[in-house]
Amino acid sequence: MFAPFDVPYMQSALFAGLLIAVPCGLLGVWVVLRGLAFFSHAVGVATFPGVVIGLGVPAIGPFAGSLLAAGAFGAAVSSVENDHRVRGGAVTGLALAAAMATGAVLLTTVARVSTPVETVLFGSLLGISDTDIVRCAVVAALTLAALPLLWARLSASTFDRAWAAPAGARPQRTDVLLLTLLGFTVVTALPAVGSLMVSGLLVIPAATARLLCERLATLSVCAVALCAAEVVIGLAAARELDVAPGASIAALGGVGFALAAAVSAARSGWARRTVAA
């Protein structure tokens, strides 16, 4: 094993990161195609009060607290956004602000946890536990088992929602299952990259792959591969530069997206010039 991963804690971080890259890459494709990037980021941040309560009440624990907070956030946004007057992310933004404010109040008053707030918000793959690794493996297995069964319904409800319901695709039930998987994935990724950086694994690789690939199956494979590459290179860079792994992974993803956008723009320009000629 090469130098950055020659110690046990780096090996554990690598293993957990590669496991969580599977559901993040696969679900990230549907997040990007459905325009759920803001919602998926908001779910991660909205778990903040649940994490604080879990830290302050050991009987609950951060993981259960995060799940409860994510579930409450998703249910609240989904139910209120049925009103067409407040669609387009308005309710998501409002609920996100309320969750952050609630978490901040709980952190300094009711819960009074000793954990630094940056640990809650940014996480750390280098401090990943065996329990966290098991959770990553479970979510990866659930995603790999569920997506093939949901593939046709997801495709129908994503690309032609008006046709999906008459065709029996049950788009609302499919939405619930997708959001449930998304919630579990986000909550599982929190100890690794934190609530603020979870989109670095969930959204950025899929958005980058979207610039490079056309076919859905290729897009999914590319998203997982990019997510895994972010983890490996980001962890190595984090150790060499002595920076937070979550921030390193997210920054690397941003650089990769910028390069892919430049390549895509150059390819489009070349194609236009070729047609004009």
Secondary structure, DSSP 8 states (H G I E B T S, - for coil): --GGG-SHHHHHHHHHHHHHHHHHHHHHHHHHHTT-HHHHHHHHHHTHHHHHHHHH-TTTHHHHHHHHHHHHHHHHHHHHTTSGGGTTTHHHHHHHHHHHHHHHHHHHTTS---S-HHHHHH--GGG--HHHHHHHHHHHHHHHHHHHHHHHHHHHHHH-HHHHTTTT--HHHHHHHHHHHHHHHHHHHHHHHHHHHTHHHHTHHHHHHHHH--SHHHHHHHHHHHHHHHHHHHHHHHHHHT--HHHHHHHHHHHHHHHHHHHHHHHHHHHHHHHH-
